[in-house]
Amino acid sequence: MALPAPISRNSYDKINDKILSATTGVANSCMKKPAEKEELLSGSSDIIVSTDGTSKTRGHSFLVGVCTVIGAESGKVIDLDIMCPVM
């Protein structure tokens, strides 16, 4: 098979850093509007939220998981955090 040579680890890390930067910026700007709407609906910067999370493994020793914060008034995701070990 005529497959191209794999990219170097340094190039791979640079590409991943650019993707992380772009997706983080988009995610933050997408969650800013629901947070502002939640403050407007509640009439205060002290808002009521609901949190939910899940992990890849059962029990208390998980390595991969996600946690979300959802506004009680709007039902929109205000924040999220992805937890995974750094390679």
FENZIZI-V338080 format. One record per backbone hydrogen bond with DSSP energy under -0.5 kcal/mol. NH is the residue of the N-H (numbers start at 1). CO is the residue of the C=O. Records with the same first field share a line. If there is no record, write none. Layout:
NH: CO + CO
This chain:
3: 1
12: 8
13: 9
14: 10
15: 11
16: 12
17: 13
18: 14
19: 15
20: 16
21: 17
22: 18
23: 19
24: 20
25: 21
26: 22
27: 23
28: 24
29: 25
30: 26
31: 27
32: 28
33: 29
34: 30
35: 31
36: 32
37: 33
38: 34
39: 35
40: 36
41: 37
42: 38
43: 39
44: 39
47: 45
50: 70
52: 68
54: 66
56: 64
62: 60
65: 83
66: 54
67: 81
68: 52
69: 79
70: 50
71: 76
72: 48
75: 71
78: 69
79: 69
81: 67
83: 65 + 81
84: 82
